[in-house]
Amino acid sequence: MGETERTVPGRSLFFPGPVRWAVEPLDDSLEPGTVLTALPVSDAVRARGARLSRHRDRVAFAQARRLALALAHDELQHGRGPSWAGTLALVQSCPDCGGGDHGAPALVAPSPGADARRRIPLHVSWAHSTGHVAAAVSVLPCGVDVETAGGPTPEFVLTTEEIARWDARGRPAALFRWWFTVKEAAVKCGLLDIDAFGEVSAEELGRCPEVVLYSSEVPGTGPGNGASASVMVRNA
């Protein structure tokens, strides 16, 4: 677990190390259409956000991308990433169907004198759950996740040993959320396949020598409304 690097207004977490990451409470007053119009994302992404049926889902969709871009700009100006003062855009591409409104995100900048875009060497990840959004950027492959109450069944997420340990401790929600976020972060940074959640423990993933893991309970959340967040970075 890392220490808070500095306080950013409205952000619950902001950690140092090989990754810059943050968690924000969902802003129900936000107008997602206005945010997406202002963000440098594709028309396909804007259309996908507009198709979401629930207002809170549209807010989370827009707010997570806004947070990712804010962290990317901060990293490029003040962090370990390459120095960059030009225009940035967020793009997505699905390796299976080729769609441009979903898939792994990337940062790009217009290439001078060409229509093609040049990729900025920063990795980007984001997540949202009921009441929170999270984002992370790093020069290394990274994945972030945030979880609140609810979610998938323990039988899908946990190994047999984890379920036994969880039962023995009275099934604390925070422990389940921690394990779940670690595994989701591992998937997003390319260390774990989602179908293998029940085959490898969160602690085994955290001890893997090729990763750096940060996890935390989100400050300000109560016993009945808790949230956990994890970010994983692959250093090999």
KAQUIDA-V560149 format. One record per residue. N is the residue number from 1. RES is the residue in three letters. SS is DSSP state (helix for helix, strand for strand, loop for the rest). PHI is phi in whole degrees, -180 to 180 (* if undefined). Layout:
N/RES/SS/PHI  N/RES/SS/PHI
This chain:
1/MET/loop/*  2/GLY/loop/-92  3/GLU/loop/-104  4/THR/strand/-63  5/GLU/loop/-77  6/ARG/loop/-164  7/THR/loop/-87  8/VAL/loop/-116  9/PRO/loop/-52  10/GLY/loop/86  11/ARG/strand/-104  12/SER/strand/-77  13/LEU/strand/-137  14/PHE/strand/-156  15/PHE/strand/-109  16/PRO/loop/-89  17/GLY/loop/99  18/PRO/loop/-78  19/VAL/loop/-143  20/ARG/strand/-108  21/TRP/strand/-146  22/ALA/strand/-154  23/VAL/strand/-127  24/GLU/strand/-123  25/PRO/strand/-68  26/LEU/loop/-63  27/ASP/loop/-100  28/ASP/loop/-67  29/SER/loop/-83  30/LEU/loop/-69  31/GLU/loop/-97  32/PRO/helix/-60  33/GLY/helix/-62  34/THR/helix/-65  35/VAL/helix/-63  36/LEU/helix/-66  37/THR/helix/-64  38/ALA/helix/-81  39/LEU/loop/-82  40/PRO/loop/-80  41/VAL/loop/-125  42/SER/loop/-76  43/ASP/helix/-61  44/ALA/helix/-64  45/VAL/helix/-68  46/ARG/helix/-60  47/ALA/helix/-65  48/ARG/helix/-64  49/GLY/helix/-61  50/ALA/helix/-69  51/ARG/helix/-77  52/LEU/loop/-63  53/SER/loop/-79  54/ARG/loop/-95  55/HIS/helix/-58  56/ARG/helix/-65  57/ASP/helix/-68  58/ARG/helix/-67  59/VAL/helix/-62  60/ALA/helix/-61  61/PHE/helix/-58  62/ALA/helix/-74  63/GLN/helix/-67  64/ALA/helix/-64  65/ARG/helix/-70  66/ARG/helix/-63  67/LEU/helix/-64  68/ALA/helix/-60  69/LEU/helix/-67  70/ALA/helix/-63  71/LEU/helix/-67  72/ALA/helix/-63  73/HIS/helix/-62  74/ASP/helix/-65  75/GLU/helix/-65  76/LEU/helix/-70  77/GLN/helix/-90  78/HIS/helix/-130  79/GLY/loop/-106  80/ARG/loop/-94  81/GLY/loop/-75  82/PRO/loop/-65  83/SER/loop/-69  84/TRP/loop/-152  85/ALA/loop/-122  86/GLY/loop/-91  87/THR/loop/-78  88/LEU/loop/-117  89/ALA/strand/-142  90/LEU/strand/-97  91/VAL/strand/-126  92/GLN/strand/-135  93/SER/strand/-152  94/CYS/loop/-90  95/PRO/loop/-70  96/ASP/loop/-88  97/CYS/loop/-110  98/GLY/loop/80  99/GLY/loop/-64  100/GLY/loop/-104  101/ASP/loop/-112  102/HIS/loop/-156  103/GLY/loop/101  104/ALA/strand/-62  105/PRO/strand/-80  106/ALA/strand/-148  107/LEU/strand/-101  108/VAL/strand/-134  109/ALA/strand/-137  110/PRO/strand/-60  111/SER/loop/-83  112/PRO/loop/-57  113/GLY/loop/75  114/ALA/loop/-148  115/ASP/loop/-80  116/ALA/loop/-67  117/ARG/strand/-107  118/ARG/strand/-97  119/ARG/strand/-76  120/ILE/strand/-85  121/PRO/strand/-76  122/LEU/strand/-130  123/HIS/strand/-93  124/VAL/strand/-128  125/SER/strand/-146  126/TRP/strand/-148  127/ALA/strand/-158  128/HIS/strand/-149  129/SER/strand/-140  130/THR/loop/-55  131/GLY/loop/95  132/HIS/strand/-144  133/VAL/strand/-127  134/ALA/strand/-140  135/ALA/strand/-152  136/ALA/strand/-149  137/VAL/strand/-137  138/SER/strand/-162  139/VAL/loop/-74  140/LEU/loop/-109  141/PRO/loop/-56  142/CYS/strand/-141  143/GLY/strand/-145  144/VAL/strand/-130  145/ASP/strand/-149  146/VAL/strand/-135  147/GLU/strand/-136  148/THR/loop/-117  149/ALA/loop/-65  150/GLY/loop/88  151/GLY/loop/103  152/PRO/loop/-71  153/THR/loop/-73  154/PRO/helix/-57  155/GLU/helix/-62  156/PHE/helix/-83  157/VAL/helix/-86  158/LEU/loop/-102  159/THR/loop/-74  160/THR/helix/-59  161/GLU/helix/-66  162/GLU/helix/-63  163/ILE/helix/-62  164/ALA/helix/-63  165/ARG/helix/-67  166/TRP/helix/-66  167/ASP/helix/-61  168/ALA/helix/-65  169/ARG/loop/-99  170/GLY/loop/84  171/ARG/loop/54  172/PRO/loop/-66  173/ALA/helix/-62  174/ALA/helix/-64  175/LEU/helix/-67  176/PHE/helix/-63  177/ARG/helix/-61  178/TRP/helix/-62  179/TRP/helix/-59  180/PHE/helix/-65  181/THR/helix/-66  182/VAL/helix/-61  183/LYS/helix/-70  184/GLU/helix/-64  185/ALA/helix/-63  186/ALA/helix/-65  187/VAL/helix/-63  188/LYS/helix/-70  189/CYS/loop/-97  190/GLY/loop/84  191/LEU/loop/-94  192/LEU/loop/-139  193/ASP/loop/-90  194/ILE/helix/-61  195/ASP/helix/-75  196/ALA/helix/-102  197/PHE/helix/-52  198/GLY/helix/-83  199/GLU/helix/-108  200/VAL/loop/-136  201/SER/loop/-82  202/ALA/helix/-63  203/GLU/helix/-68  204/GLU/helix/-62  205/LEU/helix/-62  206/GLY/helix/-66  207/ARG/helix/-88  208/CYS/loop/-58  209/PRO/loop/-65  210/GLU/loop/-94  211/VAL/strand/-129  212/VAL/strand/-119  213/LEU/strand/-122  214/TYR/strand/-122  215/SER/strand/-139  216/SER/strand/-162  217/GLU/strand/-74  218/VAL/loop/-76  219/PRO/loop/-58  220/GLY/loop/89  221/THR/loop/-99  222/GLY/loop/-93  223/PRO/loop/-58  224/GLY/loop/-92  225/ASN/loop/-140  226/GLY/loop/-75  227/ALA/loop/-145  228/SER/strand/-126  229/ALA/strand/-140  230/SER/strand/-140  231/VAL/strand/-135  232/MET/strand/-126  233/VAL/strand/-124  234/ARG/strand/-92  235/ASN/loop/-104  236/ALA/loop/-150
